[in-house]
Amino acid sequence: MNIIIYLIVAAVIGWAATMIMRDRSSLLINIVVAVVGAFLAGWFLSPIFGVGTINDAITLPTMLVTLLGAIILLAIVRLVRRGR
């Protein structure tokens, strides 16, 4: 049951990140963006803000850090796409 909740929260966070970055993506891409963004946020942003990610617990601060990680990931992907 926890994995289903985790995937739903990841989909919502990924969707929010794609809306903020004005990118069109499928549900699967939204989930992947949020999960990878959570890992990025865990390595780089969690030590700065002192907050975990949705990998630790699903709370508002962890969702915001995960959202920020997903936005950063989308920005990196956009820069790589432009370089081609």
N, CA and C of each residue as an Amber inpcrd file, in Angstrom:
protein
   252
   0.8180000  -1.1990000   0.0000000   0.0000000   0.0000000   0.0000000
   0.8620000   1.2640000   0.0000000   1.9920000   1.2400000   0.7020000
   2.8430000   2.4200000   0.7520000   3.4010000   2.7830000  -0.6160000
   3.7010000   1.7910000  -1.4290000   4.2600000   2.0690000  -2.7470000
   3.2310000   2.7640000  -3.6380000   1.9720000   2.4250000  -3.4760000
   0.9110000   3.0750000  -4.2600000   0.7890000   4.5430000  -3.8630000
   0.8120000   4.8150000  -2.5790000   0.7500000   6.1990000  -2.0930000
   1.9740000   6.9690000  -2.5660000   3.1350000   6.3400000  -2.4860000
   4.3720000   6.9720000  -2.9360000   4.2900000   7.3250000  -4.4190000
   3.8010000   6.4230000  -5.2420000   3.6900000   6.6770000  -6.6780000
   2.6670000   7.7650000  -6.9850000   1.5670000   7.7900000  -6.2360000
   0.5640000   8.8400000  -6.4390000   1.1420000  10.2060000  -6.0840000
   1.8340000  10.2870000  -4.9530000   2.4540000  11.5550000  -4.5450000
   3.5310000  11.9530000  -5.5480000   4.3140000  10.9950000  -6.0140000
   5.3460000  11.2890000  -7.0090000   4.7230000  11.7890000  -8.3060000
   3.6140000  11.2020000  -8.7230000   2.9370000  11.6510000  -9.9390000
   2.4410000  13.0820000  -9.7910000   1.8790000  13.4180000  -8.6380000
   1.3790000  14.7730000  -8.4050000   2.5400000  15.7730000  -8.3840000
   3.6280000  15.4140000  -7.7260000   4.7850000  16.3100000  -7.6710000
   5.4000000  16.4610000  -9.0580000   5.5130000  15.3840000  -9.8000000
   6.0330000  15.4600000 -11.1670000   5.1440000  16.2930000 -12.0580000
   3.8320000  16.1340000 -11.8920000   2.8870000  16.9430000 -12.6750000
   3.0490000  18.4250000 -12.3350000   3.1740000  18.7370000 -11.0540000
   3.3440000  20.1330000 -10.6410000   4.6440000  20.7070000 -11.2100000
   5.7010000  19.9150000 -11.1940000   6.9760000  20.3850000 -11.7430000
   6.8720000  20.6370000 -13.2410000   6.1910000  19.7430000 -13.9560000
   6.0480000  19.9530000 -15.3970000   5.1480000  21.1540000 -15.6950000
   4.1670000  21.4190000 -14.8550000   3.3230000  22.6050000 -15.0440000
   4.1210000  23.8820000 -14.7750000   4.9510000  23.8680000 -13.7490000
   5.7700000  25.0410000 -13.4260000   6.7680000  25.3140000 -14.5480000
   7.3660000  24.2450000 -15.0830000   8.3580000  24.3970000 -16.1460000
   7.7140000  24.4730000 -17.5310000   6.3940000  24.4080000 -17.5980000
   5.6420000  24.4480000 -18.8530000   6.1270000  23.3890000 -19.8350000
   6.1570000  22.1650000 -19.3520000   6.5840000  21.0190000 -20.1500000
   5.4180000  20.0510000 -20.2200000   5.2610000  19.3830000 -21.3380000
   4.1840000  18.3990000 -21.4810000   4.7800000  17.0100000 -21.3970000
   4.2930000  16.2520000 -20.4440000   4.8190000  14.9060000 -20.2510000
   3.6940000  13.9660000 -19.8710000   3.9620000  12.6790000 -20.0380000
   2.9760000  11.6660000 -19.6690000   3.0460000  11.3950000 -18.1700000
   2.0970000  10.6290000 -17.6830000   2.0490000  10.2890000 -16.2610000
   3.2990000   9.5300000 -15.8460000   3.7510000   8.6130000 -16.6660000
   4.9430000   7.8350000 -16.3390000   6.1730000   8.7350000 -16.2430000
   6.2970000   9.6710000 -17.1560000   7.4270000  10.6080000 -17.1100000
   7.3290000  11.4810000 -15.8760000   6.1240000  11.8980000 -15.4850000
   5.9530000  12.6930000 -14.2700000   6.4470000  11.9340000 -13.0450000
   6.1160000  10.6470000 -12.9620000   6.5460000   9.8390000 -11.8220000
   8.0680000   9.7040000 -11.8200000   8.6350000   9.4300000 -12.9890000
  10.0870000   9.2780000 -13.0790000  10.7860000  10.5780000 -12.7080000
  10.2720000  11.7020000 -13.1950000  10.8660000  13.0030000 -12.8800000
  10.8360000  13.2550000 -11.3740000   9.7320000  12.9460000 -10.7250000
   9.6280000  13.1840000  -9.2910000  10.5380000  12.2550000  -8.4970000
  10.6140000  10.9930000  -8.8860000  11.4480000  10.0500000  -8.1490000
  12.9290000  10.4040000  -8.3110000  13.3450000  10.6690000  -9.5420000
  14.7400000  11.0600000  -9.7600000  15.0130000  12.4230000  -9.1200000
  14.0440000  13.3210000  -9.1960000  14.1810000  14.6110000  -8.5230000
  14.2950000  14.4650000  -7.0220000  13.6150000  13.4870000  -6.4520000
  13.7230000  13.2300000  -5.0150000  15.1240000  12.7590000  -4.6520000
  15.7000000  11.9000000  -5.4900000  17.0640000  11.4550000  -5.2170000
  18.0620000  12.6010000  -5.3650000  17.8720000  13.4390000  -6.3860000
  18.7280000  14.6170000  -6.5360000  18.5970000  15.5450000  -5.3320000
  17.3770000  15.7740000  -4.9260000  17.1270000  16.6400000  -3.7770000
  17.7400000  16.0400000  -2.5150000  17.6920000  14.7210000  -2.3910000
  18.2750000  14.0620000  -1.2240000  19.7730000  14.2700000  -1.1310000
  20.4370000  14.2650000  -2.2800000  21.8860000  14.4490000  -2.2670000
  22.2960000  15.9050000  -2.1150000  21.5970000  16.8010000  -2.8130000
  22.0550000  18.1860000  -2.8750000  21.2560000  19.1590000  -2.0120000
  19.9490000  19.0090000  -1.9410000  19.1250000  20.0110000  -1.2730000
  18.8310000  19.6890000   0.1940000  18.7090000  18.4230000   0.5230000
  18.3940000  18.0580000   1.9060000  19.4360000  18.5520000   2.9070000
  20.7270000  18.4260000   2.6120000  21.7030000  18.9680000   3.5680000
  21.6230000  20.4880000   3.7130000  21.2610000  21.1740000   2.6300000
  21.1650000  22.6380000   2.6820000  19.9770000  23.0750000   3.5370000
  18.7990000  22.4550000   3.3010000  17.5840000  22.8680000   3.9930000
  17.3270000  22.0930000   5.2740000  18.0170000  20.9820000   5.4780000
  17.8010000  20.1820000   6.6800000  16.4730000  19.4470000   6.6790000
  15.9590000  19.1690000   5.4850000  14.6750000  18.4850000   5.3400000
  14.9050000  17.2790000   4.4430000  14.1890000  16.1960000   4.7000000
  14.3130000  15.0070000   3.8640000  13.5350000  15.1550000   2.5800000
  13.3330000  14.0460000   1.8950000  12.5400000  14.0200000   0.6730000
  11.3860000  13.0460000   0.8740000  10.5680000  12.8540000  -0.1650000
   9.4490000  11.9240000  -0.0300000   9.9300000  10.4950000   0.1280000
  11.2250000  10.2610000  -0.1040000  11.7810000   8.9430000   0.1520000
  11.8260000   8.6640000   1.6510000  11.8600000   9.7120000   2.4690000
  11.9060000   9.5680000   3.9210000  10.5010000   9.5400000   4.5230000
   9.7280000  10.5470000   4.2190000   8.3540000  10.6580000   4.7270000
   7.5920000  11.5910000   3.7930000   6.2920000  11.4600000   3.7910000
   5.4740000  12.3080000   2.9320000   4.8470000  13.3960000   3.8030000
   5.5320000  14.5430000   3.8400000   5.0490000  15.7200000   4.5510000
   5.1920000  16.9150000   3.6080000   4.6370000  18.0360000   3.9830000
   4.7000000  19.2190000   3.1240000   6.1390000  19.6650000   2.8640000
   7.0000000  19.7840000   3.8840000   8.3850000  20.1940000   3.5770000
   9.1170000  19.2080000   2.6720000   8.9010000  17.9130000   2.8570000
   9.5820000  16.9390000   2.0050000   9.0430000  16.9950000   0.5750000
   7.7560000  17.2690000   0.4370000   7.1980000  17.3890000  -0.9100000
   7.7310000  18.6340000  -1.6150000   7.9350000  19.7130000  -0.8800000
   8.4780000  20.9320000  -1.4850000   9.9270000  20.7350000  -1.9190000
  10.7210000  20.0480000  -1.1020000  12.1070000  19.7700000  -1.4840000
  12.1440000  18.8540000  -2.6980000  11.2670000  17.8530000  -2.7320000
  11.1910000  16.9590000  -3.8800000  10.7500000  17.7220000  -5.1310000
   9.7970000  18.6310000  -4.9780000   9.3530000  19.4580000  -6.1020000
  10.5080000  20.3000000  -6.6340000  11.2740000  20.8780000  -5.7460000
  12.4230000  21.6700000  -6.1750000  13.4430000  20.8040000  -6.9010000
  13.6700000  19.5890000  -6.4190000  14.5710000  18.6670000  -7.1040000
  14.0580000  18.2940000  -8.4810000  12.7520000  18.0840000  -8.6070000
  12.1580000  17.7490000  -9.8980000  12.2620000  18.9210000 -10.8670000
  12.0710000  20.1320000 -10.3770000  12.1970000  21.3230000 -11.2310000
  13.6340000  21.4720000 -11.7190000  14.5890000  21.2440000 -10.8330000
  15.9960000  21.3200000 -11.2280000  16.3060000  20.2570000 -12.2730000
  15.7760000  19.0520000 -12.0820000  15.9800000  17.9790000 -13.0640000
  15.3970000  18.3580000 -14.4190000  14.2030000  18.9160000 -14.4400000
  13.5980000  19.3360000 -15.7040000  14.4110000  20.4420000 -16.3760000
  14.9630000  21.3450000 -15.5810000  15.7980000  22.4090000 -16.1440000
  17.0620000  21.8240000 -16.7680000  17.6580000  20.8400000 -16.1170000
  18.8540000  20.1930000 -16.6640000  18.5200000  19.4710000 -17.9620000
  17.4050000  18.7470000 -17.9730000  16.9890000  18.0340000 -19.1850000
  16.7290000  19.0190000 -20.3160000  16.1160000  20.1380000 -20.0070000
  15.8350000  21.1570000 -21.0290000  17.1340000  21.7260000 -21.5980000
  18.1370000  21.9530000 -20.7350000  19.4170000  22.4460000 -21.2200000
  20.1130000  21.4250000 -22.1040000  20.0240000  20.1600000 -21.7570000
  20.6530000  19.1200000 -22.5770000  19.9470000  19.0140000 -23.9210000
  18.6260000  19.1190000 -23.9370000  17.8850000  19.0610000 -25.1960000
  18.2440000  20.2220000 -26.1090000  18.4450000  21.4150000 -25.5500000
  18.8120000  22.5760000 -26.3630000  20.1820000  22.4270000 -26.9750000
  21.0750000  21.7350000 -26.2700000  22.4320000  21.5620000 -26.7720000
  22.5040000  20.6900000 -27.9970000  21.4960000  19.8960000 -28.2550000
  21.5330000  18.9830000 -29.3980000  21.1330000  19.6480000 -30.6670000
